[in-house]
Amino acid sequence: MPPSHQPSDKVTIKIPRPLYVKLQQIVEDSGYDSVTDLIVYVLRDLAATHDLSTTEPYTPQELEQVKQRLRHLGYL
């Protein structure tokens, strides 16, 4: 009976070898255990930053409150 192929919770991503070599050097001088750990950390950070940038813009009332605060502080 052939082994079953179950979906994995991980995928393979291909990157250029010169980049991988540079990342290996970074790993050697850091607290990361592997290039994969470093890449996962960086991508999680990027994904978190992207999530913040997709928030809804200020409402007109919120914008007016910000403007009032800036006026009171002497910036406007």
C-alpha positions, 0 to 999 in steps of 0.5 A, spaced: 500 500 500 503 506 498 504 511 503 498 516 503 499 524 502 496 528 507 496 535 506 502 539 510 501 545 514 508 547 511 509 549 504 516 550 500 518 556 497 524 557 492 529 563 493 535 565 489 541 561 492 545 567 493 540 570 498 540 563 501 547 564 502 547 571 505 541 569 510 545 563 512 551 568 514 545 572 518 543 566 522 550 564 524 551 571 527 544 571 530 539 567 535 536 564 529 536 556 529 535 556 521 534 560 515 527 557 515 526 560 522 529 567 520 525 567 514 518 565 518 520 571 523 521 576 517 515 574 513 510 574 520 513 581 521 511 583 514 504 580 515 503 583 521 505 590 518 500 589 512 494 587 517 495 594 520 495 598 514 489 595 511 485 598 517 479 603 515 481 610 514 479 616 520 471 618 520 470 625 518 469 626 526 475 623 528 479 627 523 476 633 526 478 631 533 485 630 530 485 637 527 482 640 533 488 637 538 493 639 533 490 647 533 491 646 541 498 644 540 499 650 535 501 645 529 495 648 525 
